[in-house]
């Protein structure tokens, strides 16, 4: 049993609770015949106790159900509009194991297509980023515009008259695409709730990020990529855990002491309740918020105004936190 006091895992696991087996059996068929995961979660609010069984972080079957019950239904971040600033700009991403082509068409509209050819399913665009008016599948040469239309086929004269008149062989749009403050999200569920409803209180924090710069936000070119072999829930746990900072990131805070000579203000407030807290933003979102305790907290005038608006709106959702 892993001690995860203050975790959001209980809410996450509730989504798979109806069909997950309590003892995480090795056999998938037996696993799918389970009826409850109550035994995997121990919660006692009076004692301040919240624990989850380690199998929730290691079982492939639970992960498969999380993909089905969570990621196939919720809004997933795809990219920022500034990454495809001009008509024809594109980037390719893998989202929930699915290849996605994120681009801006010639009319300036943001698009998200499944990056697979409608002929035999080969990957259409194999570049990570670039600019193009069209994309050609390397397998049979089918060509698609950056609006997704099928515009070229070798041997087209051999196809029946009216082939693709209904657009059935155009690139397939991901079921939903919406943006908030130029943060672009997709959803594989056509019946999902609107993005802004899903984001709930997280909208205020996206606004804060977007308005920090005087001229808005832009994602610049160049990336530093890394990966870790861990369950995705552990990443969420770490993001909402401020207790580890002074120990795990001690070298960083030592650097700040040397650079700024403000050790007391920079490091000590991490454990001071007046400065830091984790806030429930609704719909499974949360944020670790600090005021005056971190060196990157300086805000632009636009960011300061957004912060004031966030405070004014917080009364809508903060009562349940």
Secondary structure, DSSP 4 states (H G I P E B T S, - for coil): -EE-TT-SHHHHHHTTTTT--TT--SSHHHHHT----GGGEEEETTTTEEEE-GGGGT-HHHHHHHIIIIITTS-EEEEEGGGG-STTEEEEEEETTEEEEEEE-TTS-EEEEESB-TTT--BS--SSEEE-SEEE-TTT--EEETTS-EEE-TTGGGSPTTTTTT-TTSPPBPSEEEEETTEEEEES-TTPPPHHHHHTTHHHHHHHHHTSSTT---PPS--------S-HHHHHHHHT--TTHHHHTHHHHHHHHHHHS-HHHHTGGGG-TTTEEEEEEETTEEEEEESSSSTT----HHHHHHHHHHHHHGGGTGGG-
